[in-house]
Amino acid sequence: MIPRLGITVGDPAGIGPEVAAKAVASGRFEGRADLRILGLPDSPVPMGRPSADCGRMAIETLRRAVADCLAGRLDALVTGPINKYTVQLAGIEFSGHTDFIASLCGSPQVRMLLASDRLRVIHVSTHVSLVEACRRATADRIFQTIQLAAIGLELLGLSSGRIAVAGLNPHCGEQGLFGLEDRVEIIPAVERALAAGFHVQGPISPDAVFLRAARGEFDMVVAMYHDQGHIPSKLLAFEETVNITLGLPIIRTSVDHGTAFDIAGKNLADPTNMIWAIEMALR
């Protein structure tokens, strides 16, 4: 039996429906997967315009798709882009796909992994302010992220992979001159991970660790916050980078781009990232 993949289009007024349809129509997955596009509106919606109705439709589709995965009616979930503003217009609290799906699954410890053939980056925190991200860079949370990084490597067929932990401050704090977090939080987390048998190294200066990983020295990098991990991932492999949620009882991948309201409905959207998200789910 071929795997059943649910593809949510995200906000129906964005490019999600277009990239989902183009990915399915590409013929790349014929005979390999049963692809089901979810969340297409029953009637036309104004393309490229934020609306509460579209935000509500996107969330309700996501709820049903997660329920189908949990019930075994779908084998994996691939999510299209949702606009956080339109969800807020609908009166629904929503900070992003990852945390929302985690709450639906009852999974308290999840992390966002950005993966491509060139670079794999897992994040200690994502959609919070930089001030809050620094608060969340605790030894316990970093250790949990290293644990999930090892699980992610195993899922990707790299069970003996090498994990690098990025520092938080410039030059990893320069012996405390630029902050104490690297010494007080990151080093104890890495030492704990080493004692637990993980193949991990760090903290490594954030201005060098991603280049070293891209050159093959490490198989995954633990980034301390959203932009620290997203910038190198998108710079090195924008179209191929796929968002994977680790720590869920279901398989969930996602495109790593937004709703692109400016080109929605114009047949200009490139489906490459959606194709890669489907490929990653099938792995």
Phi, psi and omega in degrees: 000128180284150182294144179261116181248127172268128179246106177278137184279350184076220178289119184293347178270359179258201183272359181306310179301322182292313183290329177294313180296318180294323179295316179294318183287349182296338181080358183295333186252008180300125181081353181255335184204149172265099185267126182238113179279126185240140173099011175290135183290151179289333179224159183302145175241153177295114183288141176077011182239123178296136178209151178297323181299316180291322176298319179293317179299319181298317182289319180295322176297318180296318178302313182294320181295318178296318178299320179294323177293315181295328181275355179086009178278341173232146180267340179198160181236130174242122187253138174272175189285135175248142177265118184298327181295317181292328176292320177296323177300328180281359178079024182249129178287126187202116178257353180153162180307312190302306182292325181294314179294323178300319179292323178294328182270353183068036183250105186285335184243094177233156178221152176270126175246127172259123187229135169216176178292338183268328187206139176232125185227126175252146188248136174290323174214162182229271191272067174221165178295162179297324177298314180292325178299320177295322178295326183278353180279065180263160180301318181295314183292323178293318178298317177299323179293321176297319177301314180291329175299318179295321177296317179298319178297321178296318178298329181270007178081022181236057188298335178255028185293158182260128183251131174249141178250120179287148172286167178266315185262163176305133180056032180056034176090349179048060178057035176092355180292327183247025181127154185256354187300321181298319181283318188275328185248311188287313181300314176299324178294317179294318179298320177296318180294319177298318179295332179276358176098008180280145178271088190224151180218141177155177359287147178243138184309128184299338180279359180235333190295324183288324175296317179297322178292317180296333178275358174102004182286329179230153180263339176206146177244135171269112178266147184279335182204174189308297187291331178301323180268327184286322184299308179295326180297314182284331178292320184277326186206068186300311186285331186267345185288127183243142177271124177238134177264121178260143179102004178265158173278001179235165174270123178223123172238167183205155168296158180244039175224171184266193185284341177047056181305332185294336179243006182297135178080008183251006180058037180249352187285137179270124183274005187305315182294324176295319178300317179294323179296320177293316178302317181294322178296325180288340179294000000 
